[in-house]
């Protein structure tokens, strides 16, 4: 991939991002979960002989859409469905964390000129 950062540098930046934004989320979607998924994805990627750098980046960012949904829900005191419906209607393009995450990941990677 043609970018200005090495893979190692980008992984360090993503890990700092996870520590800042994912560290206080639940065990199900927090930074520990994301890092476990990334390790497993790389392990599977080795067997499948795929681009391990791409797999690791994607795995590290796979739950990034949970952040705005979880933060807002806790701040508002609303139940999950009501809050996600509000976000999907008024603030975000969706209340599906995968769709929101794809947008965040794209914008995050664009900051570092990473395709």
C-alpha positions in Angstrom: 0.0 0.0 0.0 1.2 3.5 -0.8 1.1 5.7 2.3 3.4 7.9 4.3 3.3 5.9 7.5 4.7 2.4 8.1 2.3 -0.3 9.1 3.8 -0.3 12.6 3.3 3.4 13.0 -0.3 3.2 11.9 -0.9 0.3 14.3 0.6 2.4 17.2 -1.7 5.4 16.2 -4.7 3.1 16.2 -3.8 1.6 19.5 -3.5 5.1 21.0 -6.9 5.9 19.5 -8.4 2.7 21.0 -6.9 3.6 24.4 -8.4 7.0 24.3 -11.9 6.2 22.9 -12.5 2.5 23.6 -10.9 1.9 26.9 -14.0 2.5 29.0 -16.4 0.6 26.8 -17.7 -2.8 27.8 -15.7 -6.0 27.6 -17.8 -6.9 24.6 -16.8 -3.9 22.4 -13.9 -2.3 24.3 -10.3 -2.1 23.4 -9.4 -5.5 24.8 -12.0 -7.1 22.6 -10.7 -5.3 19.5 -7.2 -6.3 20.2 -8.2 -10.0 20.7 -10.1 -9.9 17.4 -7.0 -8.4 15.6 -4.7 -11.1 16.9 -7.1 -13.8 15.8 -7.7 -12.2 12.4 -3.9 -12.1 11.8 -3.6 -15.7 12.8 -6.4 -16.7 10.4 -4.9 -14.4 7.7 -1.6 -16.3 7.9 -3.4 -19.6 7.2 -5.5 -18.0 4.4 -2.4 -16.2 3.0 -4.0 -12.8 2.8 -2.6 -9.2 3.3 -1.9 -9.3 7.0 -1.4 -5.6 7.3 -4.8 -4.9 5.8 -6.4 -7.6 8.0 -4.8 -6.2 11.2 -5.9 -2.6 10.4 -9.5 -3.7 9.6 -9.7 -5.8 12.7 -8.4 -3.0 14.9 -11.0 -0.6 13.5 -13.9 -3.1 13.3 -15.9 -1.8 16.3 -15.0 1.9 16.1 -18.6 2.7 15.3 -19.6 1.6 18.8 -17.9 4.7 20.3 -20.4 7.5 19.4 -23.3 5.2 20.0 -22.1 4.1 23.4 -20.9 7.5 24.6 -24.1 9.2 23.6 -26.3 6.6 25.1 -24.5 6.8 28.5 -24.5 10.6 28.5 -28.2 10.8 27.6 -29.4 8.1 30.0 -31.7 6.9 27.2 -32.2 3.2 26.5 -30.2 1.8 23.7 -32.9 1.5 21.1 -34.4 4.9 21.7 -31.0 6.6 21.6 -29.8 4.7 18.5 -33.0 5.6 16.7 -32.5 9.2 17.6 -28.9 9.2 16.3 -29.9 7.4 13.1 -32.7 9.9 12.4 -30.9 13.2 13.4 -27.2 12.9 13.9 -25.6 9.9 12.1 -26.3 8.2 8.8 -27.3 5.1 10.6 -27.6 3.6 14.1 -25.9 0.4 13.0 -22.4 0.5 14.5 -20.9 -1.3 11.5 -22.1 1.4 9.1 -21.1 4.2 11.5 -17.8 2.5 12.0 -17.1 2.3 8.2 -17.5 6.1 8.0 -15.3 6.7 11.1 -12.6 4.2 9.8 -12.6 5.9 6.4 -12.1 9.4 7.9 -9.6 8.1 10.4 -7.4 6.4 7.7 -7.8 9.4 5.3 -6.1 11.6 8.0 -3.0 9.4 7.5 -3.3 9.1 3.7 -4.0 5.4 4.1 -6.3 3.9 1.5 
